[in-house]
Amino acid sequence: MKNQKTVLKEYLDEKKRIVDSALEEYLPKQTGFSYEIAESMRYTLFAGGKRLRPVLCMASAETVGGNADIVLPVACAIEMIHTYSLIHDDLPSMDNDDYRRGKPSNHKIFGEGVAVLAGDALLTEAFCLLSGGIRDLSPEKNLSIIHEISTAAGFQGMISGQVADLRAEGKKVNMESVDYIHTHKTQALITSSIRAGAIAAGAGEDDMRALSEYGRNAGLAFQIADDMLDIESSREVLGKDTGSDEGRKKATYPSLIGLEESREKTRILVENALSAINRFDERAEPLRMIATFIAERKS
């Protein structure tokens, strides 16, 4: 019998293959005047990564009895938004990171100007995809999903978190500030990915509440785990420079409460995430395995 890690790896690998294939269809290679910007977009979009957010979107749909294929355009749009945020995060005016997923950051290859535009283009392309009408989804569901994702990615979510992150650098901050940064910069899009999948699959109010609670806990756990990896891991494992949070005096859980308390906080958040989806049957098993993986991941 396969152990849980093997089952999860096979599930993640299969979903990643599906997402990658769809992204190739939605963002094909270009020639002529659009070649450079398309190559910059594709450079980071296909640089690797686990496709965690689109996988969570599809797993959420499956949990409430939906078909993951229906939400594939939504999942791909979410990955485009996530990728845009990575390109912009790495810019010298932001986190100033030279590596991402083991490769030079986008701006190191294409220059700052094109990298900014590649991020802008991916964000715009995501909403072009979402607004084009998704097969088997009603206009009402489609509009609800667009509103859900745009709220998480906009100034009420990810953008606000990034601004707070920038403003907190080098300053003494309290837990309220760190929570605000993490819940807006990272947790918001993760929760939205899960909610979008559930909306597409026609989840009821009780299911939506349970999945939202799962997303909030799992999303925060993911970011705290990321903060710890920046201290404990290496560039060879993570594919990007480590120790940058400390170097830039970032507001993180480890910087405020230390590694051990951060690890305990992550454990509690994962427990809460698992508890939130107790109401679901075996179709929620991928979500359960992903929550456990978040706490134990090494990259």
Contacts in CASP RR format, 6 or more apart in sequence:
PFRMAT RR
TARGET T0000
AUTHOR 0000-0000-0000
METHOD contacts of the structure
MODEL  1
MKNQKTVLKEYLDEKKRIVDSALEEYLPKQTGFSYEIAESMRYTLFAGGK
RLRPVLCMASAETVGGNADIVLPVACAIEMIHTYSLIHDDLPSMDNDDYR
RGKPSNHKIFGEGVAVLAGDALLTEAFCLLSGGIRDLSPEKNLSIIHEIS
TAAGFQGMISGQVADLRAEGKKVNMESVDYIHTHKTQALITSSIRAGAIA
AGAGEDDMRALSEYGRNAGLAFQIADDMLDIESSREVLGKDTGSDEGRKK
ATYPSLIGLEESREKTRILVENALSAINRFDERAEPLRMIATFIAERKS
2 10 0 8 1.000
4 289 0 8 1.000
4 292 0 8 1.000
7 289 0 8 1.000
8 286 0 8 1.000
8 289 0 8 1.000
8 290 0 8 1.000
8 293 0 8 1.000
11 55 0 8 1.000
11 286 0 8 1.000
11 289 0 8 1.000
12 50 0 8 1.000
12 51 0 8 1.000
12 55 0 8 1.000
15 51 0 8 1.000
15 54 0 8 1.000
15 55 0 8 1.000
15 58 0 8 1.000
15 59 0 8 1.000
15 68 0 8 1.000
16 49 0 8 1.000
16 50 0 8 1.000
16 51 0 8 1.000
16 55 0 8 1.000
18 58 0 8 1.000
18 68 0 8 1.000
18 72 0 8 1.000
19 51 0 8 1.000
19 54 0 8 1.000
19 55 0 8 1.000
19 72 0 8 1.000
19 75 0 8 1.000
19 76 0 8 1.000
19 79 0 8 1.000
20 46 0 8 1.000
20 51 0 8 1.000
22 72 0 8 1.000
22 73 0 8 1.000
22 75 0 8 1.000
22 76 0 8 1.000
23 45 0 8 1.000
23 46 0 8 1.000
23 76 0 8 1.000
23 79 0 8 1.000
23 80 0 8 1.000
26 73 0 8 1.000
26 76 0 8 1.000
26 125 0 8 1.000
26 129 0 8 1.000
27 38 0 8 1.000
27 41 0 8 1.000
27 42 0 8 1.000
27 45 0 8 1.000
27 80 0 8 1.000
27 125 0 8 1.000
29 38 0 8 1.000
29 39 0 8 1.000
29 42 0 8 1.000
30 38 0 8 1.000
30 39 0 8 1.000
36 110 0 8 1.000
36 114 0 8 1.000
37 114 0 8 1.000
37 117 0 8 1.000
37 118 0 8 1.000
37 121 0 8 1.000
39 110 0 8 1.000
40 106 0 8 1.000
40 109 0 8 1.000
40 110 0 8 1.000
40 114 0 8 1.000
40 115 0 8 1.000
40 117 0 8 1.000
40 118 0 8 1.000
41 83 0 8 1.000
41 118 0 8 1.000
41 119 0 8 1.000
41 121 0 8 1.000
41 122 0 8 1.000
41 125 0 8 1.000
43 106 0 8 1.000
43 109 0 8 1.000
43 110 0 8 1.000
43 118 0 8 1.000
44 83 0 8 1.000
44 86 0 8 1.000
44 87 0 8 1.000
44 100 0 8 1.000
44 106 0 8 1.000
44 118 0 8 1.000
45 79 0 8 1.000
45 80 0 8 1.000
45 83 0 8 1.000
45 122 0 8 1.000
47 100 0 8 1.000
47 101 0 8 1.000
47 102 0 8 1.000
47 103 0 8 1.000
48 101 0 8 1.000
49 101 0 8 1.000
51 79 0 8 1.000
52 190 0 8 1.000
52 222 0 8 1.000
52 290 0 8 1.000
53 75 0 8 1.000
53 78 0 8 1.000
53 79 0 8 1.000
53 82 0 8 1.000
53 189 0 8 1.000
53 190 0 8 1.000
53 193 0 8 1.000
54 75 0 8 1.000
54 76 0 8 1.000
54 78 0 8 1.000
54 79 0 8 1.000
54 193 0 8 1.000
55 75 0 8 1.000
55 286 0 8 1.000
55 290 0 8 1.000
56 190 0 8 1.000
56 193 0 8 1.000
56 194 0 8 1.000
56 215 0 8 1.000
56 218 0 8 1.000
56 287 0 8 1.000
56 290 0 8 1.000
57 71 0 8 1.000
57 74 0 8 1.000
57 75 0 8 1.000
57 78 0 8 1.000
57 193 0 8 1.000
57 194 0 8 1.000
57 196 0 8 1.000
57 197 0 8 1.000
58 68 0 8 1.000
58 71 0 8 1.000
58 72 0 8 1.000
58 75 0 8 1.000
58 197 0 8 1.000
59 68 0 8 1.000
59 286 0 8 1.000
59 287 0 8 1.000
59 290 0 8 1.000
60 193 0 8 1.000
60 194 0 8 1.000
60 195 0 8 1.000
60 196 0 8 1.000
60 197 0 8 1.000
60 198 0 8 1.000
60 201 0 8 1.000
60 211 0 8 1.000
60 287 0 8 1.000
61 67 0 8 1.000
61 68 0 8 1.000
61 70 0 8 1.000
61 71 0 8 1.000
61 197 0 8 1.000
61 198 0 8 1.000
61 200 0 8 1.000
61 201 0 8 1.000
62 68 0 8 1.000
62 201 0 8 1.000
62 283 0 8 1.000
62 286 0 8 1.000
63 198 0 8 1.000
63 207 0 8 1.000
63 211 0 8 1.000
63 277 0 8 1.000
63 280 0 8 1.000
63 283 0 8 1.000
63 284 0 8 1.000
63 286 0 8 1.000
63 287 0 8 1.000
64 198 0 8 1.000
64 201 0 8 1.000
64 202 0 8 1.000
64 203 0 8 1.000
64 204 0 8 1.000
64 207 0 8 1.000
64 211 0 8 1.000
64 280 0 8 1.000
64 283 0 8 1.000
65 201 0 8 1.000
65 283 0 8 1.000
66 200 0 8 1.000
66 201 0 8 1.000
66 202 0 8 1.000
67 201 0 8 1.000
70 134 0 8 1.000
70 135 0 8 1.000
70 136 0 8 1.000
70 137 0 8 1.000
70 200 0 8 1.000
70 201 0 8 1.000
71 134 0 8 1.000
71 196 0 8 1.000
71 197 0 8 1.000
71 200 0 8 1.000
71 201 0 8 1.000
73 129 0 8 1.000
73 130 0 8 1.000
73 134 0 8 1.000
74 130 0 8 1.000
74 134 0 8 1.000
74 145 0 8 1.000
74 149 0 8 1.000
74 196 0 8 1.000
74 197 0 8 1.000
74 200 0 8 1.000
75 193 0 8 1.000
75 197 0 8 1.000
76 129 0 8 1.000
77 126 0 8 1.000
77 127 0 8 1.000
77 129 0 8 1.000
77 130 0 8 1.000
77 149 0 8 1.000
78 126 0 8 1.000
78 149 0 8 1.000
78 189 0 8 1.000
78 192 0 8 1.000
78 193 0 8 1.000
78 196 0 8 1.000
80 122 0 8 1.000
80 123 0 8 1.000
80 125 0 8 1.000
80 126 0 8 1.000
80 129 0 8 1.000
81 122 0 8 1.000
81 123 0 8 1.000
81 126 0 8 1.000
81 149 0 8 1.000
81 153 0 8 1.000
81 189 0 8 1.000
82 189 0 8 1.000
83 119 0 8 1.000
83 122 0 8 1.000
84 118 0 8 1.000
84 119 0 8 1.000
84 120 0 8 1.000
84 122 0 8 1.000
84 123 0 8 1.000
84 126 0 8 1.000
85 153 0 8 1.000
85 158 0 8 1.000
85 162 0 8 1.000
85 189 0 8 1.000
86 100 0 8 1.000
87 105 0 8 1.000
87 106 0 8 1.000
87 107 0 8 1.000
87 115 0 8 1.000
87 116 0 8 1.000
87 118 0 8 1.000
87 119 0 8 1.000
87 122 0 8 1.000
88 94 0 8 1.000
88 115 0 8 1.000
88 116 0 8 1.000
88 119 0 8 1.000
88 162 0 8 1.000
89 95 0 8 1.000
89 97 0 8 1.000
89 162 0 8 1.000
90 96 0 8 1.000
90 97 0 8 1.000
90 98 0 8 1.000
90 100 0 8 1.000
90 105 0 8 1.000
90 106 0 8 1.000
90 107 0 8 1.000
90 115 0 8 1.000
91 107 0 8 1.000
91 112 0 8 1.000
91 115 0 8 1.000
91 116 0 8 1.000
92 107 0 8 1.000
92 112 0 8 1.000
94 162 0 8 1.000
94 166 0 8 1.000
95 244 0 8 1.000
95 248 0 8 1.000
96 248 0 8 1.000
97 105 0 8 1.000
97 240 0 8 1.000
97 241 0 8 1.000
97 244 0 8 1.000
98 104 0 8 1.000
98 105 0 8 1.000
98 108 0 8 1.000
98 241 0 8 1.000
99 105 0 8 1.000
99 235 0 8 1.000
99 239 0 8 1.000
99 240 0 8 1.000
99 241 0 8 1.000
100 106 0 8 1.000
100 239 0 8 1.000
100 240 0 8 1.000
101 239 0 8 1.000
101 240 0 8 1.000
102 235 0 8 1.000
102 239 0 8 1.000
102 240 0 8 1.000
105 115 0 8 1.000
106 114 0 8 1.000
106 115 0 8 1.000
106 118 0 8 1.000
107 113 0 8 1.000
107 114 0 8 1.000
107 115 0 8 1.000
110 118 0 8 1.000
123 153 0 8 1.000
126 149 0 8 1.000
127 146 0 8 1.000
127 150 0 8 1.000
130 142 0 8 1.000
130 145 0 8 1.000
130 146 0 8 1.000
130 149 0 8 1.000
131 142 0 8 1.000
131 146 0 8 1.000
133 139 0 8 1.000
133 142 0 8 1.000
134 142 0 8 1.000
134 145 0 8 1.000
134 200 0 8 1.000
137 145 0 8 1.000
137 200 0 8 1.000
141 199 0 8 1.000
141 200 0 8 1.000
141 202 0 8 1.000
144 199 0 8 1.000
145 196 0 8 1.000
145 197 0 8 1.000
145 199 0 8 1.000
145 200 0 8 1.000
148 192 0 8 1.000
148 195 0 8 1.000
148 196 0 8 1.000
148 199 0 8 1.000
149 189 0 8 1.000
149 192 0 8 1.000
149 196 0 8 1.000
151 157 0 8 1.000
151 192 0 8 1.000
152 158 0 8 1.000
152 188 0 8 1.000
152 189 0 8 1.000
152 191 0 8 1.000
152 192 0 8 1.000
153 159 0 8 1.000
153 188 0 8 1.000
153 189 0 8 1.000
153 192 0 8 1.000
154 160 0 8 1.000
156 184 0 8 1.000
157 184 0 8 1.000
157 185 0 8 1.000
157 188 0 8 1.000
157 189 0 8 1.000
158 184 0 8 1.000
158 185 0 8 1.000
158 188 0 8 1.000
158 189 0 8 1.000
160 184 0 8 1.000
161 180 0 8 1.000
161 181 0 8 1.000
161 184 0 8 1.000
161 185 0 8 1.000
162 185 0 8 1.000
164 177 0 8 1.000
164 180 0 8 1.000
164 181 0 8 1.000
164 184 0 8 1.000
164 185 0 8 1.000
165 181 0 8 1.000
165 185 0 8 1.000
165 250 0 8 1.000
165 251 0 8 1.000
168 177 0 8 1.000
168 178 0 8 1.000
168 181 0 8 1.000
168 250 0 8 1.000
168 251 0 8 1.000
169 248 0 8 1.000
169 249 0 8 1.000
169 250 0 8 1.000
169 251 0 8 1.000
170 248 0 8 1.000
170 249 0 8 1.000
170 250 0 8 1.000
171 249 0 8 1.000
171 251 0 8 1.000
173 251 0 8 1.000
173 256 0 8 1.000
174 256 0 8 1.000
175 256 0 8 1.000
175 257 0 8 1.000
177 251 0 8 1.000
178 251 0 8 1.000
178 252 0 8 1.000
178 253 0 8 1.000
178 256 0 8 1.000
179 220 0 8 1.000
181 251 0 8 1.000
182 220 0 8 1.000
182 223 0 8 1.000
182 224 0 8 1.000
182 253 0 8 1.000
183 216 0 8 1.000
183 220 0 8 1.000
185 223 0 8 1.000
186 219 0 8 1.000
186 220 0 8 1.000
186 222 0 8 1.000
186 223 0 8 1.000
186 226 0 8 1.000
187 215 0 8 1.000
187 216 0 8 1.000
187 219 0 8 1.000
187 220 0 8 1.000
187 222 0 8 1.000
187 223 0 8 1.000
190 215 0 8 1.000
190 218 0 8 1.000
190 219 0 8 1.000
190 222 0 8 1.000
191 212 0 8 1.000
191 215 0 8 1.000
191 216 0 8 1.000
191 219 0 8 1.000
194 211 0 8 1.000
194 212 0 8 1.000
194 214 0 8 1.000
194 215 0 8 1.000
194 218 0 8 1.000
194 287 0 8 1.000
195 208 0 8 1.000
195 211 0 8 1.000
195 212 0 8 1.000
197 203 0 8 1.000
198 207 0 8 1.000
198 208 0 8 1.000
198 211 0 8 1.000
199 208 0 8 1.000
203 211 0 8 1.000
206 279 0 8 1.000
207 279 0 8 1.000
207 280 0 8 1.000
210 276 0 8 1.000
210 277 0 8 1.000
210 279 0 8 1.000
210 280 0 8 1.000
211 276 0 8 1.000
211 277 0 8 1.000
213 272 0 8 1.000
213 273 0 8 1.000
213 276 0 8 1.000
214 273 0 8 1.000
214 274 0 8 1.000
214 276 0 8 1.000
214 277 0 8 1.000
214 287 0 8 1.000
214 291 0 8 1.000
215 273 0 8 1.000
215 276 0 8 1.000
217 269 0 8 1.000
217 270 0 8 1.000
217 272 0 8 1.000
217 273 0 8 1.000
217 276 0 8 1.000
217 291 0 8 1.000
218 269 0 8 1.000
218 270 0 8 1.000
218 273 0 8 1.000
218 290 0 8 1.000
218 291 0 8 1.000
218 294 0 8 1.000
219 269 0 8 1.000
219 294 0 8 1.000
220 269 0 8 1.000
221 266 0 8 1.000
221 269 0 8 1.000
221 270 0 8 1.000
221 273 0 8 1.000
221 291 0 8 1.000
221 294 0 8 1.000
221 295 0 8 1.000
222 294 0 8 1.000
224 253 0 8 1.000
224 262 0 8 1.000
224 265 0 8 1.000
224 266 0 8 1.000
224 269 0 8 1.000
225 266 0 8 1.000
225 294 0 8 1.000
225 295 0 8 1.000
225 297 0 8 1.000
227 245 0 8 1.000
227 252 0 8 1.000
227 253 0 8 1.000
227 254 0 8 1.000
227 255 0 8 1.000
227 262 0 8 1.000
228 253 0 8 1.000
228 254 0 8 1.000
228 259 0 8 1.000
228 262 0 8 1.000
228 263 0 8 1.000
228 266 0 8 1.000
229 238 0 8 1.000
229 242 0 8 1.000
229 297 0 8 1.000
229 298 0 8 1.000
229 299 0 8 1.000
230 238 0 8 1.000
230 242 0 8 1.000
230 243 0 8 1.000
230 244 0 8 1.000
230 245 0 8 1.000
230 246 0 8 1.000
230 252 0 8 1.000
231 242 0 8 1.000
231 243 0 8 1.000
231 245 0 8 1.000
231 246 0 8 1.000
231 254 0 8 1.000
231 259 0 8 1.000
232 259 0 8 1.000
233 242 0 8 1.000
233 298 0 8 1.000
233 299 0 8 1.000
234 242 0 8 1.000
235 241 0 8 1.000
235 242 0 8 1.000
237 298 0 8 1.000
237 299 0 8 1.000
238 299 0 8 1.000
239 299 0 8 1.000
244 250 0 8 1.000
245 252 0 8 1.000
245 254 0 8 1.000
245 255 0 8 1.000
246 255 0 8 1.000
249 255 0 8 1.000
253 261 0 8 1.000
253 262 0 8 1.000
253 265 0 8 1.000
254 262 0 8 1.000
257 265 0 8 1.000
266 294 0 8 1.000
266 295 0 8 1.000
267 295 0 8 1.000
270 291 0 8 1.000
270 292 0 8 1.000
270 294 0 8 1.000
270 295 0 8 1.000
273 291 0 8 1.000
274 288 0 8 1.000
274 291 0 8 1.000
274 292 0 8 1.000
277 284 0 8 1.000
277 287 0 8 1.000
277 288 0 8 1.000
280 287 0 8 1.000
END
